[in-house]
Amino acid sequence: MKMAMHYPGSLFLFCFFLGFFYWPVDAAVKRYQFDIQVKNVRRLCHAKSIVTVNGMFPGPTIYVREGDHVLINVTNYAQYNISIHWHGLKQFLNG
């Protein structure tokens, strides 16, 4: 009894479609511009200077996914040096 062998062609088509639907997605590059300024804020009859990012306190939220690249351009308009840190970010290999 002789059987037709269509296996190699079927395997190729299966791998082609599997690769087509599961093609790795390229990481996105997210770009942000942060303008650091000191603003005077008046709350309950008290004036206070606060550091803002793009006029906001707290600063803006950054939306990224795992594997994305993030480029942040920071322009400091304050009269003193500023340090930026992040909240809500899982940082691996960071004490």
HELIX and SHEET records of a PDB file:
HELIX    1   1 TYR A    7  PHE A   21  1                                  15    
SHEET    1   A 3 HIS A  46  VAL A  53  0                                        
SHEET    2   A 3 VAL A  29  ARG A  43 -1                                        
SHEET    3   A 3 HIS A  69  ASN A  76  1                                        
END                                                                             
